[in-house]
Every structure is written in structure tokens, then in C-alpha cells.
Amino acid sequence: MQTLLTNYSVTTSSGLVVQNTRPEHTAQLEELQRIVFPTLVEDELILEKHYLNHLKIFPEGQLVITDKDRVIGMTSTMRSRFDMGNYQHTFKETFAGGWMTNHEPDGDWLYGLDIGIHPDYRGLGLARLLYRARHTIARQLGLKGQITVGMMSGYGALGEALTGEQYYLELIAGKRTDPTLSPQMKIGFVPIALVPGYLNDPVCGNFGVLIKIDVDRDI
């Protein structure tokens, strides 16, 4: 089985550092989860104890962005033998209640469990840096690429006006933009399927969209 050294590190021109997560980051990561996902139910948040376990299971796939000693961005990933034809699943099931014990060491996709940037640092292209770091990991491990389920985060405010299916169809037809999915699609992710009930979060009306980017695409 291929493995990576946990020494990913890229420094931006402004001095921010994209790097592998370390144990000393985990308390800040729990705090950042609550800031980035303020309406997500408690039992779907990733807590410090979970982050510490992720580092035991798949340290190569855990990344943060730091501004000096402050964690201002993060992403958690695992390997998965994901069946694109059987896409209905929930976030809670996938990340095993936070513990990431569903990580498959021989999985051929890098599954992105979450990604988030502190509000003070948004609009700087930092999410793209995390996706790019994940792509580097996928390439070095010889994987097919990245998959994730993006929150349909513009839908919650419109839930009474149209169905989730209508919103999704308008999004993929280019007739609607979404605060989360449109930037992901701009990066190169391709929508695969609507996933009802993926999250318990009113911001997205509990809807997610399965998206993928093949490893031969550049980010």
C-alpha cells in the first residue's frame, strides 16, 4: 500500500501555510467547525477527539491553513471505494459519527468530508489551495481523484418556493448559482447526483450534491 509522508507544506505570498494537521491544531479545529457550520446539528460536528483519531487513521489526508499559530482553514479526508451507482448516503454514516473508521486504506477515491475557511479569510482563494493540496495527495497515492458532497447551501432560504430537485436542476443547467456548489464547480468539480438527507442543516435544507473531480484535471 502506498503511503505519504505527513510533510505537506505550501506557504502563500502573504505568509499563510497549508500543511498537514498536527495534534496541537485539533482544539482550534473544533472551534473552527462551530464557526464555519453554525447551524449544523451537534452530532454531525467534528470535535477535537475526532480530529485526534483522524490523525491516527489517515494523517496524510488531514490539512489545515495557519496564519502564524492560528488555524483559519481546514479539510478532513479519507480513502473510499465509493460506488457511484449507489450514491445515497449520509454524512453521519460516512464519517462514522466523527471517528472516520470507515476509511478504506485501499480506497481508490479521496473522499472530502469537510472543508472550511474562517469568515475573516474568505474571498482569498484559500479553499482552492486546500482542494489543490487534496489533489496532490490523490495523485501521490495513485487515486482516481476526489469526491465529496457539497452542501446545497443556497437552497434552505428558498425551500418553500421550490423543491430541492428543481433547485438542483436549475443549478446544473446554469440557471442558478449556489454559494457552495458554484465555486466548487468553477474549480472543476462535476455534479453527479442530488443526495437528499445528507446533512441535518437548515442552510441546505438537508440536501447535498455528490461531486467529483478526476485526478488528471488540474486545480
C-alpha positions as CSV (number, residue, x, y, z in Angstrom):
1,M,0.0,0.0,0.0
2,Q,1.3,3.4,-0.9
3,T,1.7,5.9,1.9
4,L,2.7,9.6,2.1
5,L,5.0,11.3,4.5
6,T,3.0,13.8,6.5
7,N,5.1,16.8,5.4
8,Y,2.9,18.7,3.0
9,S,3.7,22.4,3.3
10,V,3.0,25.3,1.0
11,T,3.4,28.9,2.1
12,T,1.5,31.7,0.3
13,S,2.8,35.1,-0.6
14,S,1.0,36.5,2.4
15,G,2.7,34.0,4.8
16,L,-0.3,31.6,5.3
17,V,0.8,28.0,5.4
18,V,-1.1,25.0,4.0
19,Q,0.1,22.0,5.9
20,N,-0.7,18.6,7.4
21,T,-2.8,18.8,10.6
22,R,-0.9,18.2,13.8
23,P,-2.3,17.3,17.3
24,E,-1.7,20.8,18.5
25,H,-4.2,22.1,15.9
26,T,-7.1,20.0,17.0
27,A,-8.7,22.2,19.7
28,Q,-8.7,25.1,17.2
29,L,-10.2,22.8,14.6
30,E,-13.2,22.1,16.8
31,E,-13.7,25.8,17.4
32,L,-13.4,26.5,13.6
33,Q,-16.0,23.8,12.9
34,R,-18.6,25.6,15.0
35,I,-17.8,28.9,13.3
36,V,-17.9,27.5,9.7
37,F,-21.0,25.4,10.3
38,P,-23.1,27.3,12.9
39,T,-26.4,25.6,12.1
40,L,-25.2,22.0,11.8
41,V,-26.6,19.7,14.4
42,E,-24.2,18.9,17.3
43,D,-23.8,15.2,16.5
44,E,-22.6,16.0,13.0
45,L,-19.8,18.4,14.0
46,I,-16.3,17.1,14.1
47,L,-14.8,17.6,17.5
48,E,-11.3,17.6,18.9
49,K,-11.5,14.0,19.9
50,H,-12.5,13.1,16.4
51,Y,-9.7,15.1,14.8
52,L,-7.1,13.3,17.0
53,N,-8.5,10.0,15.8
54,H,-8.3,11.1,12.2
55,L,-4.6,11.7,12.7
56,K,-4.2,8.1,13.8
57,I,-6.2,6.6,10.9
58,F,-5.1,8.7,7.9
59,P,-2.7,11.5,8.9
60,E,-1.7,12.2,5.3
61,G,-5.3,13.3,4.4
62,Q,-5.8,15.9,7.1
63,L,-4.9,19.5,6.3
64,V,-5.0,23.0,7.8
65,I,-4.2,26.5,6.8
66,T,-2.5,28.5,9.5
67,D,-1.8,32.2,10.0
68,K,1.2,32.0,12.3
69,D,-0.3,29.9,15.1
70,R,-3.9,30.4,14.2
71,V,-5.9,27.8,12.3
72,I,-8.0,29.6,9.7
73,G,-8.8,26.8,7.3
74,M,-9.2,23.0,7.4
75,T,-10.2,19.9,5.5
76,S,-10.6,16.3,6.5
77,T,-10.4,13.4,4.0
78,M,-10.4,9.7,3.9
79,R,-9.9,7.0,1.3
80,S,-13.1,5.3,-0.1
81,R,-14.1,2.6,-2.6
82,F,-17.1,4.7,-3.5
83,D,-19.8,3.2,-5.7
84,M,-21.0,6.0,-8.0
85,G,-24.1,3.9,-8.8
86,N,-25.1,3.7,-5.2
87,Y,-24.7,7.3,-4.1
88,Q,-27.4,7.7,-1.5
89,H,-25.7,8.1,1.9
90,T,-25.4,10.4,4.8
91,F,-22.6,12.4,6.2
92,K,-23.0,10.9,9.6
93,E,-22.8,7.3,8.2
94,T,-19.8,8.1,6.0
95,F,-17.6,9.6,8.7
96,A,-18.8,7.1,11.3
97,G,-20.2,9.6,13.7
98,G,-17.0,11.6,13.6
99,W,-14.4,8.8,14.1
100,M,-13.6,8.2,10.4
101,T,-13.5,4.4,11.0
102,N,-15.0,3.9,7.5
103,H,-11.6,4.9,6.0
104,E,-10.6,2.3,3.5
105,P,-6.8,2.1,3.2
106,D,-7.1,0.7,-0.3
107,G,-9.9,3.0,-1.4
108,D,-9.4,4.5,-4.9
109,W,-11.1,7.9,-4.2
110,L,-10.1,10.6,-1.8
111,Y,-13.4,11.5,-0.1
112,G,-13.6,15.0,1.2
113,L,-15.5,15.0,4.5
114,D,-15.4,18.7,5.1
115,I,-13.7,21.9,4.1
116,G,-13.9,25.3,5.7
117,I,-12.3,28.8,5.8
118,H,-12.8,31.2,8.7
119,P,-15.1,34.1,7.7
120,D,-12.3,36.7,8.2
121,Y,-10.2,35.0,5.5
122,R,-12.8,34.2,2.8
123,G,-12.5,35.6,-0.7
124,L,-8.8,35.0,-0.8
125,G,-8.9,31.7,-2.8
126,L,-7.9,29.6,0.2
127,A,-10.4,26.8,-0.4
128,R,-8.8,26.3,-3.8
129,L,-5.5,25.8,-2.0
130,L,-7.0,23.1,0.1
131,Y,-8.6,21.4,-2.9
132,R,-5.2,21.6,-4.7
133,A,-3.4,20.0,-1.7
134,R,-6.0,17.2,-1.6
135,H,-5.4,16.7,-5.3
136,T,-1.7,16.4,-4.7
137,I,-2.4,13.7,-2.1
138,A,-4.7,11.9,-4.5
139,R,-2.1,11.9,-7.2
140,Q,0.7,10.7,-5.0
141,L,-1.4,7.9,-3.8
142,G,-2.4,6.9,-7.3
143,L,-6.1,7.5,-6.7
144,K,-8.9,8.2,-9.3
145,G,-9.5,11.7,-7.9
146,Q,-11.6,13.5,-5.3
147,I,-15.2,13.0,-4.4
148,T,-17.3,14.9,-1.9
149,V,-20.8,16.0,-1.2
150,G,-21.2,19.8,-1.4
151,M,-23.8,21.5,0.7
152,M,-26.6,23.0,-1.4
153,S,-26.3,26.0,0.8
154,G,-28.4,28.4,-1.1
155,Y,-31.5,26.2,-1.0
156,G,-32.5,26.5,2.6
157,A,-33.8,30.0,2.3
158,L,-35.9,29.0,-0.8
159,G,-37.2,25.7,0.4
160,E,-40.9,26.8,0.3
161,A,-40.6,28.3,-3.1
162,L,-39.3,25.2,-5.0
163,T,-38.2,21.6,-4.4
164,G,-34.7,20.5,-3.9
165,E,-34.8,18.7,-7.2
166,Q,-35.9,21.9,-9.0
167,Y,-33.1,23.9,-7.4
168,Y,-30.5,21.2,-8.4
169,L,-31.7,21.0,-12.0
170,E,-31.5,24.8,-12.3
171,L,-28.0,24.8,-10.8
172,I,-26.6,22.2,-13.2
173,A,-28.3,23.9,-16.1
174,G,-26.5,27.1,-15.3
175,K,-29.7,28.9,-14.4
176,R,-28.9,29.4,-10.7
177,T,-25.8,29.9,-8.6
178,D,-25.1,28.4,-5.2
179,P,-22.7,29.8,-2.5
180,T,-21.0,26.5,-2.0
181,L,-21.5,24.4,-5.1
182,S,-20.9,27.1,-7.8
183,P,-17.4,27.8,-6.5
184,Q,-16.7,24.0,-6.4
185,M,-17.9,23.6,-9.9
186,K,-15.7,26.6,-11.0
187,I,-12.7,24.8,-9.5
188,G,-13.5,21.8,-11.7
189,F,-15.9,19.5,-9.7
190,V,-18.6,17.8,-11.8
191,P,-22.1,17.2,-10.3
192,I,-23.1,13.6,-10.2
193,A,-26.3,13.3,-8.2
194,L,-28.6,15.0,-5.7
195,V,-28.3,13.5,-2.2
196,P,-31.4,14.2,-0.1
197,G,-31.0,13.9,3.7
198,Y,-27.2,14.0,3.5
199,L,-26.9,16.6,6.4
200,N,-29.1,17.9,9.1
201,D,-28.7,21.6,8.5
202,P,-31.4,24.1,7.5
203,V,-28.9,26.1,5.5
204,C,-29.1,23.5,2.8
205,G,-32.5,22.0,3.5
206,N,-30.5,18.8,4.3
207,F,-29.6,18.4,0.7
208,G,-26.2,17.7,-0.7
209,V,-24.8,17.2,-4.2
210,L,-22.3,14.4,-4.9
211,I,-19.5,15.9,-7.0
212,K,-16.2,14.6,-8.3
213,I,-13.0,15.8,-9.9
214,D,-10.8,13.3,-11.7
215,V,-7.1,13.2,-10.8
216,D,-6.0,14.2,-14.3
217,R,-7.7,17.5,-14.0
218,D,-5.7,20.5,-12.7
219,I,-6.9,22.7,-9.9
